[in-house]
Amino acid sequence: INDTLTKLLSSQQEESNRQSIRKSENVTINDKILKIPRGTRDYHPRQMKIREEVFCTIIDCFKQHGADTIDTPVFELTTLLREKYGENAKLIYELQDPIDDDGNNEKLALRYDLTVPFARYISQNKISAMKRYQIGKVYRRDNPKMTRGRYREFYQCDFDIAGCYDPMIPDAECIKIIVEILDKLALGQYKIYINHRKLLDAMFTVCGVPDKLFRSLSSTVDKLDKLPWDVVRNELINEKGLSPEVVDRISRYVHMHGNVNLIDQLRNDPQLSSNKLAIQALNDLDLLFRYLTLF
């Protein structure tokens, strides 16, 4: 009797194991069908609650600085996006739009950021001055790396001041807003990086870079936030066509770091001190830091 009972229990256990395996296989098969695209993710109720609280903090700060919000379509004309994004146009998601009843076939693409749609908005509506914020999803046809926070679909939170103002005042206000938001979110210690396009162009000039390569090289240098210098250096030489000597001169400048003291250091640089563009940029930065001290 005991032997029979043992065999029966063993048989039941084996059958139960087989059913579990089949169930597991079915889940695996279903998972392959019911899955989100690469570079995207679902957000659960607890995560959404945190997001809503963060957005409220950010929006309250924007409103305290007198900003209005707008909403723009998630897709724009492909021609508009391509001419504005330059080298990054390859990361645009283009849409296949059927020909409508009138025979029109607009070529459309998902927005890459919120800045170009805002520029289109103020131009189309003939707005001369505006302080606006916008929070919305943007899309990048990129190679996603979820563990490093690189997604194909993600939120951007924009604050822009459009119009004519005294130099560096809008810039100082934008930095002040960043500080206020990060302090209220209590994320811990942080560092804000400030750049100036004129200063970067001046550095390229004194290093011997042709004017036509400035914008392309700017995108490459921006990668230093994510990639080591050796990788960026290799791209500058092998993809952008710069000589190793020119790249080494660029390296000396892009590896400089500091606060307001860096302005004086760059002013004493023999090459930059004689470059008109560099002088203008350094004067702007000096004024910016003075405003930040007052704010």
FIVEXTOR-7288 format. One line per field, with one value per residue (C-alpha): residue number from 0; residue in three letters; x, y, z. Coordinates in Angstrom, 2 decimals. Layout:
BEGIN
num [NUM, ...] .
residuo [ala, ...] .
u [X, ...] .
v [Y, ...] .
w [Z, ...] .
END
This chain:
BEGIN
num [0, 1, 2, 3, 4, 5, 6, 7, 8, 9, 10, 11, 12, 13, 14, 15, 16, 17, 18, 19, 20, 21, 22, 23, 24, 25, 26, 27, 28, 29, 30, 31, 32, 33, 34, 35, 36, 37, 38, 39, 40, 41, 42, 43, 44, 45, 46, 47, 48, 49, 50, 51, 52, 53, 54, 55, 56, 57, 58, 59, 60, 61, 62, 63, 64, 65, 66, 67, 68, 69, 70, 71, 72, 73, 74, 75, 76, 77, 78, 79, 80, 81, 82, 83, 84, 85, 86, 87, 88, 89, 90, 91, 92, 93, 94, 95, 96, 97, 98, 99, 100, 101, 102, 103, 104, 105, 106, 107, 108, 109, 110, 111, 112, 113, 114, 115, 116, 117, 118, 119, 120, 121, 122, 123, 124, 125, 126, 127, 128, 129, 130, 131, 132, 133, 134, 135, 136, 137, 138, 139, 140, 141, 142, 143, 144, 145, 146, 147, 148, 149, 150, 151, 152, 153, 154, 155, 156, 157, 158, 159, 160, 161, 162, 163, 164, 165, 166, 167, 168, 169, 170, 171, 172, 173, 174, 175, 176, 177, 178, 179, 180, 181, 182, 183, 184, 185, 186, 187, 188, 189, 190, 191, 192, 193, 194, 195, 196, 197, 198, 199, 200, 201, 202, 203, 204, 205, 206, 207, 208, 209, 210, 211, 212, 213, 214, 215, 216, 217, 218, 219, 220, 221, 222, 223, 224, 225, 226, 227, 228, 229, 230, 231, 232, 233, 234, 235, 236, 237, 238, 239, 240, 241, 242, 243, 244, 245, 246, 247, 248, 249, 250, 251, 252, 253, 254, 255, 256, 257, 258, 259, 260, 261, 262, 263, 264, 265, 266, 267, 268, 269, 270, 271, 272, 273, 274, 275, 276, 277, 278, 279, 280, 281, 282, 283, 284, 285, 286, 287, 288, 289, 290, 291, 292, 293, 294] .
residuo [ile, asn, asp, thr, leu, thr, lys, leu, leu, ser, ser, gln, gln, glu, glu, ser, asn, arg, gln, ser, ile, arg, lys, ser, glu, asn, val, thr, ile, asn, asp, lys, ile, leu, lys, ile, pro, arg, gly, thr, arg, asp, tyr, his, pro, arg, gln, met, lys, ile, arg, glu, glu, val, phe, cys, thr, ile, ile, asp, cys, phe, lys, gln, his, gly, ala, asp, thr, ile, asp, thr, pro, val, phe, glu, leu, thr, thr, leu, leu, arg, glu, lys, tyr, gly, glu, asn, ala, lys, leu, ile, tyr, glu, leu, gln, asp, pro, ile, asp, asp, asp, gly, asn, asn, glu, lys, leu, ala, leu, arg, tyr, asp, leu, thr, val, pro, phe, ala, arg, tyr, ile, ser, gln, asn, lys, ile, ser, ala, met, lys, arg, tyr, gln, ile, gly, lys, val, tyr, arg, arg, asp, asn, pro, lys, met, thr, arg, gly, arg, tyr, arg, glu, phe, tyr, gln, cys, asp, phe, asp, ile, ala, gly, cys, tyr, asp, pro, met, ile, pro, asp, ala, glu, cys, ile, lys, ile, ile, val, glu, ile, leu, asp, lys, leu, ala, leu, gly, gln, tyr, lys, ile, tyr, ile, asn, his, arg, lys, leu, leu, asp, ala, met, phe, thr, val, cys, gly, val, pro, asp, lys, leu, phe, arg, ser, leu, ser, ser, thr, val, asp, lys, leu, asp, lys, leu, pro, trp, asp, val, val, arg, asn, glu, leu, ile, asn, glu, lys, gly, leu, ser, pro, glu, val, val, asp, arg, ile, ser, arg, tyr, val, his, met, his, gly, asn, val, asn, leu, ile, asp, gln, leu, arg, asn, asp, pro, gln, leu, ser, ser, asn, lys, leu, ala, ile, gln, ala, leu, asn, asp, leu, asp, leu, leu, phe, arg, tyr, leu, thr, leu, phe] .
u [0.00, 2.81, 4.64, 1.45, 0.77, 4.36, 4.12, 0.77, 2.09, 5.21, 3.05, 0.90, 4.00, 5.44, 2.14, 2.03, 5.61, 4.71, 1.73, 3.93, 6.44, 3.69, 2.28, 5.74, 6.21, 2.88, 3.89, 7.15, 5.35, 2.85, 5.63, 7.15, 3.85, 2.68, 5.72, 6.56, 8.89, 12.56, 13.46, 10.08, 8.59, 5.37, 4.88, 2.88, 0.54, 3.18, 5.64, 3.00, 2.23, 5.87, 5.96, 2.86, 4.36, 7.61, 5.72, 3.66, 6.84, 8.37, 5.23, 4.69, 8.20, 7.66, 4.43, 6.09, 8.42, 5.48, 5.59, 2.63, 2.29, 1.41, 0.81, 2.04, 1.49, 3.73, 4.53, 5.71, 6.58, 9.65, 11.28, 11.10, 12.66, 15.40, 16.65, 16.80, 18.42, 21.30, 23.40, 20.84, 18.21, 19.10, 17.46, 14.08, 11.15, 9.48, 5.84, 4.16, 1.20, -1.34, -2.49, -5.71, -8.85, -7.36, -4.24, -2.01, 0.78, 2.46, 5.70, 5.58, 7.89, 7.64, 9.12, 12.72, 12.48, 10.19, 12.41, 11.86, 8.06, 8.19, 10.23, 7.68, 4.85, 6.13, 7.04, 3.71, 1.74, 4.00, 4.84, 7.65, 8.17, 7.09, 8.10, 6.80, 7.10, 6.08, 6.25, 5.71, 7.00, 9.65, 11.03, 14.51, 15.29, 18.28, 19.92, 18.25, 20.27, 17.74, 20.28, 21.92, 18.65, 18.66, 15.11, 13.35, 10.36, 10.80, 9.61, 11.28, 10.63, 11.30, 11.43, 12.28, 12.36, 11.87, 12.35, 14.84, 16.20, 19.31, 22.26, 22.40, 19.26, 17.14, 20.10, 20.48, 16.76, 16.84, 19.73, 17.96, 14.88, 17.01, 18.47, 15.05, 13.60, 16.51, 16.52, 12.78, 13.07, 15.82, 17.81, 21.07, 24.17, 24.25, 26.40, 25.16, 27.26, 27.23, 28.41, 28.57, 28.36, 30.51, 33.25, 33.20, 33.37, 36.30, 38.10, 37.56, 38.88, 42.13, 42.63, 42.51, 39.06, 37.30, 34.11, 31.94, 32.69, 31.73, 28.17, 29.14, 32.03, 29.82, 27.65, 30.72, 32.21, 28.83, 29.33, 32.02, 29.24, 28.66, 31.82, 35.53, 37.85, 39.54, 36.24, 35.45, 39.01, 38.72, 35.48, 37.00, 39.91, 38.42, 34.88, 35.19, 38.56, 40.56, 44.29, 45.60, 47.40, 44.16, 42.31, 45.02, 44.67, 40.91, 41.55, 43.42, 40.36, 37.53, 39.23, 39.26, 36.83, 36.08, 33.71, 34.01, 37.79, 37.89, 36.86, 40.06, 42.08, 40.69, 41.15, 44.85, 45.09, 47.36, 45.22, 41.73, 42.64, 43.14, 39.96, 36.99, 34.39, 36.11, 36.30, 32.54, 31.73, 33.91, 32.40, 28.94, 29.89, 31.39, 28.12, 26.11, 27.97, 27.45, 23.69, 23.70, 25.38, 22.66, 19.86] .
v [0.00, 2.36, 1.63, 2.24, 5.48, 6.64, 5.90, 7.69, 10.80, 10.72, 10.46, 13.39, 15.47, 14.71, 15.65, 18.86, 19.65, 19.06, 21.38, 24.04, 23.73, 24.08, 27.06, 28.59, 28.04, 29.69, 32.71, 32.93, 32.76, 35.38, 37.60, 37.66, 38.92, 41.12, 43.29, 46.93, 48.14, 48.51, 51.87, 52.38, 51.40, 51.23, 53.32, 51.83, 53.73, 54.32, 55.60, 57.83, 59.32, 60.29, 61.71, 63.80, 65.23, 66.06, 67.70, 69.77, 71.05, 71.95, 73.59, 75.65, 77.02, 77.87, 79.70, 81.67, 83.05, 84.17, 81.50, 80.32, 76.83, 75.67, 72.34, 71.36, 68.22, 65.23, 65.23, 68.01, 68.36, 66.28, 69.10, 71.41, 68.89, 67.80, 71.30, 72.23, 69.14, 68.83, 65.77, 64.50, 64.29, 60.60, 60.04, 61.34, 58.92, 59.48, 58.51, 56.91, 59.14, 58.04, 60.38, 62.12, 62.74, 65.94, 64.17, 65.68, 63.63, 65.50, 63.94, 63.88, 62.86, 62.56, 65.51, 65.08, 67.75, 70.61, 73.48, 73.32, 73.03, 76.11, 78.03, 77.06, 78.12, 81.65, 82.20, 80.96, 83.05, 86.12, 86.28, 88.71, 87.82, 84.94, 83.10, 79.57, 76.11, 72.80, 69.24, 66.48, 63.29, 63.33, 60.55, 59.50, 56.78, 55.85, 52.65, 52.35, 51.60, 51.35, 50.83, 54.15, 56.02, 56.21, 55.73, 56.11, 57.74, 60.05, 63.31, 66.65, 69.60, 72.89, 76.48, 79.12, 82.90, 84.21, 87.86, 90.71, 91.37, 92.79, 90.38, 87.44, 88.31, 85.48, 83.13, 84.00, 83.48, 80.05, 78.95, 80.32, 78.25, 75.10, 75.72, 76.33, 73.14, 70.90, 72.29, 71.70, 68.14, 67.48, 65.22, 65.78, 67.55, 68.58, 70.49, 72.82, 73.08, 76.34, 76.68, 79.46, 78.73, 81.76, 80.58, 77.09, 78.55, 80.73, 77.67, 75.83, 78.85, 79.16, 75.40, 75.58, 74.05, 75.14, 77.19, 74.71, 71.98, 73.98, 72.63, 69.07, 69.15, 70.68, 67.56, 65.37, 67.37, 67.21, 63.45, 63.97, 63.89, 60.22, 58.95, 58.94, 61.32, 58.49, 57.63, 61.28, 61.84, 58.87, 60.26, 63.71, 62.22, 59.27, 60.53, 64.33, 64.37, 66.54, 66.08, 64.65, 67.95, 69.97, 67.46, 67.63, 71.42, 71.04, 68.57, 71.19, 73.44, 70.91, 69.42, 72.74, 72.94, 75.56, 78.24, 81.97, 81.58, 79.80, 83.05, 84.78, 81.72, 81.81, 85.58, 85.03, 82.46, 83.99, 82.77, 83.38, 86.81, 88.03, 86.47, 88.85, 86.11, 84.74, 88.21, 88.71, 85.29, 85.75, 89.18, 87.59, 84.86, 87.39, 89.35, 86.14, 85.21, 88.70, 88.39, 84.94, 86.43, 89.12, 86.59] .
w [0.00, 0.90, -2.37, -4.37, -2.52, -3.09, -6.83, -7.05, -5.31, -7.50, -10.62, -9.49, -8.83, -12.26, -13.91, -11.88, -12.97, -16.63, -16.34, -14.72, -17.57, -20.19, -18.33, -18.15, -21.88, -22.59, -20.50, -22.38, -25.70, -24.59, -23.29, -26.75, -28.15, -25.31, -24.79, -25.11, -27.88, -27.09, -25.65, -23.98, -20.63, -18.66, -15.54, -12.69, -10.33, -7.64, -10.24, -11.78, -8.38, -7.99, -11.51, -10.90, -7.71, -9.54, -12.41, -9.96, -8.29, -11.65, -13.04, -9.88, -10.22, -13.89, -13.07, -10.28, -12.95, -15.07, -17.76, -19.83, -21.24, -24.75, -26.44, -29.90, -32.03, -31.36, -35.08, -37.36, -41.04, -41.80, -43.78, -40.75, -38.40, -40.79, -41.56, -37.85, -36.35, -38.78, -38.02, -35.51, -38.26, -38.61, -35.20, -36.35, -36.51, -39.86, -40.34, -43.33, -44.05, -46.72, -49.46, -48.39, -50.51, -51.92, -53.12, -50.45, -48.97, -46.13, -44.97, -41.19, -38.34, -34.57, -32.72, -31.61, -28.90, -27.86, -29.00, -32.77, -32.37, -30.11, -32.69, -35.33, -33.00, -32.32, -35.98, -37.28, -34.74, -35.15, -31.43, -30.63, -26.97, -24.78, -21.65, -22.02, -20.52, -22.00, -20.73, -23.25, -24.80, -27.51, -29.68, -30.77, -33.31, -31.23, -30.05, -26.64, -23.53, -20.75, -17.98, -18.91, -19.22, -23.03, -24.28, -27.61, -25.93, -22.96, -21.43, -21.91, -19.66, -21.47, -20.27, -22.87, -22.99, -26.53, -27.47, -27.14, -23.65, -22.05, -22.36, -19.95, -17.96, -19.46, -19.09, -15.42, -14.81, -16.47, -14.26, -11.20, -12.11, -12.44, -8.98, -7.43, -8.92, -7.96, -4.43, -4.03, -5.36, -2.79, -5.10, -3.26, -4.47, -8.10, -10.57, -13.32, -16.47, -18.41, -22.00, -24.55, -28.27, -29.15, -26.81, -28.31, -31.83, -30.78, -29.40, -32.68, -34.57, -32.63, -32.88, -36.70, -37.37, -40.62, -40.04, -41.95, -39.36, -36.25, -35.85, -36.63, -34.16, -31.48, -31.54, -31.20, -28.32, -26.54, -26.29, -23.66, -21.06, -21.95, -23.66, -22.74, -24.57, -26.51, -28.21, -28.99, -30.23, -32.57, -34.03, -34.55, -36.47, -38.36, -38.99, -39.00, -40.77, -38.34, -37.96, -34.67, -33.99, -34.24, -32.05, -29.40, -29.32, -28.88, -26.07, -24.04, -23.98, -23.55, -20.51, -18.66, -15.76, -13.15, -11.92, -12.39, -12.00, -15.37, -17.07, -15.97, -16.93, -20.46, -20.70, -20.06, -22.83, -25.54, -28.44, -27.03, -25.70, -29.28, -30.66, -30.89, -30.48, -27.38, -25.80, -26.33, -24.88, -21.81, -21.16, -21.40, -18.93, -16.54, -16.62, -16.17, -12.99, -11.61, -12.19, -10.56, -7.49, -7.29, -7.77] .
END
